[in-house]
């Protein structure tokens, strides 16, 4: 299985029909001081797998890593790829809403997506210091 799309957005959802809707893609969080809290963000992921991987749950872990390489938090769950016609890839869209995430320092953070024990994607972003207006 592989991750074919990985990003941060202000808002995202998956419709009943499976359409992925994304608004406000970003890779910087601006702050005048730390610690700072970001009210809401969405981690958006699209997974693709083979027919052999379809119809099964695959263990997944998402970990946020700080600029000093320390874990901030970890989420555990699974991703399920639905069955598809022969020859077609199995796909799944996922949005994970993160509310009031606290950043204790400026610098480069990243989310690490691990599926079945193997790192499949890293999503970097930066908490940037901005001067007050």
Secondary structure, DSSP 4 states (H G I P E B T S, - for coil): -EEEEEEEEEEEEE-TT--EEEEEEESEEEESSSSEEEEEEEEEEEEEE-GGGTTEEEEEEEEEE-TTS-EEEEEEEEEEEPP--TTSPEEEEEEEEEEEEEE-SSEEEEEEEEETTEEEEEEEEEEEE----
